[in-house]
Amino acid sequence: MTYGAFAPAESIAPGRGGTVTPTAAEDAFGALSAAAPEGWRVEVVEGAIHVTGPGDGGHAGIVSSVSGQVRGHRKGLGCYTGLGLHLPGTSPEGRGLPDLVIAPKGSFRNSLEFHGPGAVMLVCEVTSAVTAERDRGPKLRGYAAAGIPFYLLIDRERNQAVLHSLPAGKRYTRKVEVDISQPLSLPEPLGFDLDTSEF
């Protein structure tokens, strides 16, 4: 496995006649998940299986900063890392592992590995050279299709913080972007300015 490896599900798990069956895709996803070293992420987005290694220190620092700021302003919200989400509407087997999930505390008190997105208020992704295009395209469409109200993209390659909101189908209809170092206003129910100068 290499960092950022991906392949269409059909190239990993063909069914009869070369088509992907839900069972074959699930089997391929399960095998890759079981084989992935600790800290690696296996996701299915728009029919492609992605295997991504751990982020670097800068990535972890940004996730920690966003999480800390949310906790400092909204005590009733939980900040979850390593939480899997089903992404309905992206592909039959759509599953994502956002860098950060914001939801009311207690929303995920079960033993499921992947959860429905209903309680999620915001997902955050921090780009790397390997994940940037996926974070800007397929994952954005997946989160919108799942009806997640806010998608915060910290785009290190473009030096921007971008807040997508008002999902409609596979897109968000509102986009606010600032250069990293400038405050980014997060609307209610978050209701505070995110300090990106810490990034």
Backbone torsions as a table, in degrees:
resi	resn	phi	psi	omega
1	MET	NA	138.6	176.9
2	THR	-117.4	157.4	179.7
3	TYR	-59.4	125.2	175.9
4	GLY	79.1	13.1	-179.9
5	ALA	-65.4	145.3	175.8
6	PHE	-152.9	158.9	176.7
7	ALA	-157.9	148.6	173.5
8	PRO	-60.6	143.8	-178.6
9	ALA	-55.6	-35.4	-177.1
10	GLU	-67.1	-24.2	179.1
11	SER	-80.1	-16.8	179.9
12	ILE	-99.2	-37.6	-171.6
13	ALA	-134.5	66.9	179.3
14	PRO	-71.7	143.5	174.9
15	GLY	-99.4	-156.7	178.3
16	ARG	-62.2	136.5	176.9
17	GLY	67.4	18.3	177.2
18	GLY	81.9	1.9	178.9
19	THR	-90.3	154.5	179.7
20	VAL	-88.5	126.4	173.2
21	THR	-96.2	153.1	177.1
22	PRO	-54.7	-38.6	-179.9
23	THR	-65.6	-43.0	-180.0
24	ALA	-63.8	-42.4	178.9
25	ALA	-65.2	-41.5	177.5
26	GLU	-62.0	-41.6	179.5
27	ASP	-63.2	-42.6	178.9
28	ALA	-65.1	-43.8	178.3
29	PHE	-61.3	-45.5	180.0
30	GLY	-62.0	-41.7	-179.9
31	ALA	-65.7	-43.6	179.1
32	LEU	-67.5	-38.8	177.9
33	SER	-62.5	-42.2	-179.4
34	ALA	-67.8	-33.0	-176.6
35	ALA	-85.5	-17.3	-175.8
36	ALA	-67.8	134.4	176.4
37	PRO	-63.3	157.7	178.8
38	GLU	-56.5	136.5	-179.7
39	GLY	93.1	-12.6	177.3
40	TRP	-87.3	152.5	-178.6
41	ARG	-116.2	135.8	175.2
42	VAL	-118.3	123.3	-177.1
43	GLU	-133.1	156.9	171.5
44	VAL	-122.4	114.5	-178.8
45	VAL	-131.8	123.9	-178.3
46	GLU	51.4	42.5	174.8
47	GLY	81.2	-3.0	178.4
48	ALA	-106.8	138.4	177.3
49	ILE	-92.4	127.2	-178.8
50	HIS	-116.7	133.2	175.9
51	VAL	-119.8	120.2	-173.7
52	THR	-128.4	134.3	178.4
53	GLY	-75.9	173.8	-179.5
54	PRO	-61.5	151.2	177.3
55	GLY	-74.7	167.5	178.4
56	ASP	-84.0	180.0	-178.0
57	GLY	-61.7	-37.5	177.8
58	GLY	-63.3	-41.1	177.2
59	HIS	-59.6	-50.0	-179.6
60	ALA	-62.2	-37.3	179.3
61	GLY	-64.4	-39.5	178.9
62	ILE	-67.4	-45.0	178.3
63	VAL	-59.2	-43.2	178.8
64	SER	-63.1	-41.0	-179.7
65	SER	-64.8	-46.6	179.3
66	VAL	-61.3	-46.4	179.7
67	SER	-59.1	-45.6	-179.9
68	GLY	-63.5	-39.2	179.5
69	GLN	-68.1	-39.7	177.3
70	VAL	-62.4	-47.0	-179.8
71	ARG	-61.5	-36.4	-179.7
72	GLY	-68.4	-27.5	-177.5
73	HIS	-102.5	-27.2	-174.4
74	ARG	-134.7	91.7	-175.1
75	LYS	-65.0	-25.2	-177.2
76	GLY	-84.0	-0.5	-178.0
77	LEU	-103.2	143.8	174.2
78	GLY	-99.2	147.3	177.0
79	CYS	-116.3	113.9	-171.2
80	TYR	-114.9	128.3	172.2
81	THR	-113.2	150.2	179.9
82	GLY	72.3	19.0	-178.1
83	LEU	-96.5	123.6	179.5
84	GLY	-83.1	142.0	178.1
85	LEU	-125.6	136.6	167.9
86	HIS	-72.6	139.5	179.0
87	LEU	-117.5	79.7	-179.4
88	PRO	-62.7	143.7	177.6
89	GLY	91.6	-9.7	179.7
90	THR	-92.7	-42.7	175.4
91	SER	-168.0	161.5	-177.7
92	PRO	-57.4	-30.2	-176.4
93	GLU	-110.8	24.7	-175.8
94	GLY	-60.5	123.6	178.3
95	ARG	-143.5	129.2	179.8
96	GLY	-123.6	155.0	175.3
97	LEU	-126.5	83.8	-178.7
98	PRO	-62.8	156.8	175.9
99	ASP	-63.4	-34.7	-178.7
100	LEU	-150.7	136.8	176.2
101	VAL	-122.0	130.0	176.4
102	ILE	-110.3	125.6	-179.6
103	ALA	-155.0	161.7	175.9
104	PRO	-55.1	142.5	178.1
105	LYS	-55.9	141.8	179.0
106	GLY	84.9	3.5	-176.8
107	SER	-69.4	-22.5	-172.8
108	PHE	-127.4	51.2	-178.5
109	ARG	-91.5	60.5	176.2
110	ASN	-145.9	-179.9	-176.2
111	SER	-98.4	11.6	179.8
112	LEU	-66.4	145.3	175.8
113	GLU	-84.4	-35.7	177.6
114	PHE	-123.2	137.1	-172.7
115	HIS	-118.8	154.4	171.0
116	GLY	-66.9	151.5	-175.4
117	PRO	-85.3	4.1	-172.1
118	GLY	-55.4	-38.5	-177.3
119	ALA	-85.4	-10.2	-172.9
120	VAL	-73.4	129.6	176.5
121	MET	-95.3	-38.1	-175.3
122	LEU	-151.1	140.2	167.5
123	VAL	-116.3	148.9	179.8
124	CYS	-128.8	135.5	171.4
125	GLU	-123.4	140.8	175.2
126	VAL	-114.3	120.9	-173.1
127	THR	-74.8	157.6	165.7
128	SER	-132.7	173.5	178.5
129	ALA	-59.3	-31.6	-177.7
130	VAL	-79.8	-36.7	-172.2
131	THR	-100.4	-8.3	-170.1
132	ALA	-55.3	-49.5	-177.0
133	GLU	-64.9	-38.7	177.9
134	ARG	-67.1	-41.3	179.8
135	ASP	-65.2	-34.9	-178.9
136	ARG	-80.3	-23.4	-174.0
137	GLY	-116.5	-87.3	-175.0
138	PRO	-56.0	-41.8	-179.1
139	LYS	-70.6	-38.7	175.9
140	LEU	-57.0	-48.1	179.7
141	ARG	-64.1	-38.4	179.7
142	GLY	-65.0	-43.4	179.8
143	TYR	-68.1	-38.1	177.0
144	ALA	-64.0	-47.2	-179.3
145	ALA	-61.2	-30.7	178.3
146	ALA	-78.1	-6.5	177.7
147	GLY	79.0	20.0	178.9
148	ILE	-72.1	123.1	-170.4
149	PRO	-60.6	-37.6	-176.5
150	PHE	-133.8	136.6	174.0
151	TYR	-123.6	112.7	178.9
152	LEU	-97.9	119.0	179.6
153	LEU	-112.8	116.1	173.6
154	ILE	-96.4	102.2	-172.8
155	ASP	-96.9	92.3	-176.6
156	ARG	-67.8	-30.9	-179.2
157	GLU	-68.7	-30.3	179.1
158	ARG	-104.1	-0.1	179.8
159	ASN	57.4	44.2	-177.8
160	GLN	-133.0	150.4	167.4
161	ALA	-112.0	126.1	-173.1
162	VAL	-126.1	127.7	175.3
163	LEU	-109.9	118.0	175.6
164	HIS	-100.3	139.1	179.7
165	SER	-148.0	175.5	-179.4
166	LEU	57.3	68.9	-179.9
167	PRO	-67.4	141.5	176.0
168	ALA	-146.4	107.5	-175.2
169	GLY	66.4	-130.3	-178.2
170	LYS	-99.7	30.2	177.8
171	ARG	-148.1	162.2	171.6
172	TYR	-102.5	139.7	-174.9
173	THR	-93.9	-7.8	178.0
174	ARG	-129.6	139.2	-178.5
175	LYS	-142.1	125.6	176.2
176	VAL	-122.8	127.7	179.8
177	GLU	-130.2	144.5	176.1
178	VAL	-135.1	157.3	172.1
179	ASP	-70.0	142.9	174.7
180	ILE	-60.6	132.1	-174.1
181	SER	113.1	-19.0	178.5
182	GLN	-97.6	151.2	176.9
183	PRO	-70.1	146.6	176.9
184	LEU	-121.4	118.7	-177.7
185	SER	-74.9	123.0	175.5
186	LEU	-101.7	117.5	-176.8
187	PRO	-67.4	170.0	173.2
188	GLU	-59.1	144.8	13.7
189	PRO	-85.5	3.2	175.6
190	LEU	-79.8	-57.6	168.5
191	GLY	66.4	46.1	173.7
192	PHE	-154.2	164.9	177.4
193	ASP	-90.6	122.4	178.2
194	LEU	-76.7	124.6	178.7
195	ASP	-84.2	104.8	-179.3
196	THR	-89.8	-2.0	179.1
197	SER	-65.9	-19.4	177.9
198	GLU	-76.2	-11.2	-176.6
199	PHE	-83.9	NA	NA
